[in-house]
Amino acid sequence: MVKLIALYKHPDNKEAFDQHYFETHGPITQKIPGLRKMEVTKVVGSPMGGEGKYYLMCEMYYDSHDALKQAMRTDEAKASGKDLMKFAGDLVTLMIGEEVNE
């Protein structure tokens, strides 16, 4: 499996961020064709103490790199990306990961 991972820094207004993320952005993203699973994690702290660097992580699972590439070409993915840049463009870091089974 391949994952598109979104890491979000702490927003200035966490309540407004959560409302938009869970009521608008998440539902848009879940409609992307080929998306197998979407896991959202709210970061609650750091083992070193304090709140840590990130506020939220979203892992979006696809069958393969090709499936991810195909999904990113869809209207649904374009809508998700447009919304992301509008509400969290300065907060998000996107990465592609590959599950390793040893």
C-alpha positions as MATLAB code, in Angstrom:
seq = 'MVKLIALYKHPDNKEAFDQHYFETHGPITQKIPGLRKMEVTKVVGSPMGGEGKYYLMCEMYYDSHDALKQAMRTDEAKASGKDLMKFAGDLVTLMIGEEVNE';
ca = [
       0.000    0.000    0.000;
       0.982    3.577   -0.671;
       0.002    6.469    1.582;
      -0.406   10.145    0.962;
       0.380   11.687    4.338;
      -0.659   15.186    5.380;
       0.958   16.699    8.497;
      -0.586   19.903    9.820;
       1.155   22.401   12.078;
      -0.829   23.985   14.903;
      -3.407   26.430   13.554;
      -3.997   29.783   15.253;
      -7.693   28.958   15.707;
      -7.979   25.232   16.450;
     -11.768   25.307   16.777;
     -12.232   26.892   13.326;
      -9.637   24.524   11.831;
     -11.372   21.453   13.294;
     -14.769   22.615   12.103;
     -13.562   23.115    8.543;
     -11.412   19.987    8.485;
     -14.021   17.573    9.835;
     -17.150   19.118    8.309;
     -15.820   20.219    4.907;
     -12.326   19.044    3.970;
     -12.530   15.460    5.230;
     -15.805   14.706    3.417;
     -14.418   16.194    0.167;
     -11.263   14.082    0.462;
     -13.143   10.861    1.261;
     -14.836   11.079   -2.157;
     -11.540   10.677   -4.070;
     -11.784    7.596   -6.310;
      -9.310    4.857   -5.387;
      -8.934    5.969   -1.774;
      -8.987    2.737    0.251;
      -8.822    4.126    3.766;
      -8.365    7.481    5.461;
      -7.036    7.691    9.022;
      -6.952   10.986   10.884;
      -4.873   11.343   14.051;
      -4.968   14.343   16.346;
      -1.526   14.710   17.910;
      -1.962   15.109   21.656;
       1.618   15.579   22.785;
       5.273   14.836   22.412;
       7.275   12.226   24.351;
       9.663   15.075   25.128;
       6.858   17.098   26.727;
       4.681   19.867   25.412;
       2.354   19.822   22.455;
       4.884   18.951   19.754;
       5.338   20.390   16.281;
       2.223   18.970   14.616;
      -1.475   19.217   15.352;
      -3.037   16.678   13.002;
      -1.973   13.858   10.675;
      -4.031   12.311    7.905;
      -2.977    9.095    6.166;
      -4.744    8.304    2.891;
      -4.177    4.764    1.596;
      -4.034    3.701   -2.062;
      -3.293    0.307   -3.639;
      -0.191    1.488   -5.527;
       1.748    4.498   -6.787;
      -0.211    4.269  -10.049;
      -3.515    4.241   -8.165;
      -2.418    7.364   -6.262;
      -1.378    9.104   -9.493;
      -4.705    8.249  -11.130;
      -6.621    9.459   -8.078;
      -4.785   12.799   -8.057;
      -6.000   13.479  -11.617;
      -9.677   13.291  -10.645;
     -12.028   16.216  -10.092;
     -12.529   15.076   -6.501;
      -8.784   15.215   -5.766;
      -8.528   18.627   -7.429;
     -11.397   19.872   -5.243;
      -9.665   18.492   -2.146;
      -6.367   20.139   -3.095;
      -8.026   23.475   -3.810;
      -9.804   23.406   -0.448;
      -6.588   22.370    1.323;
      -4.634   25.305   -0.072;
      -7.445   27.698    0.835;
      -7.772   26.759    4.508;
      -4.396   25.198    5.426;
      -1.865   25.836    2.666;
       0.566   27.427    5.115;
       0.120   24.651    7.697;
       0.370   21.430    5.719;
       3.276   19.249    4.628;
       2.443   16.448    2.165;
       4.467   13.252    1.761;
       4.121    9.948   -0.039;
       4.982    6.822    1.926;
       5.118    3.118    1.216;
       4.190    0.497    3.787;
       7.067   -1.837    4.593;
       6.252   -5.354    5.739;
       9.301   -7.110    7.121;
];
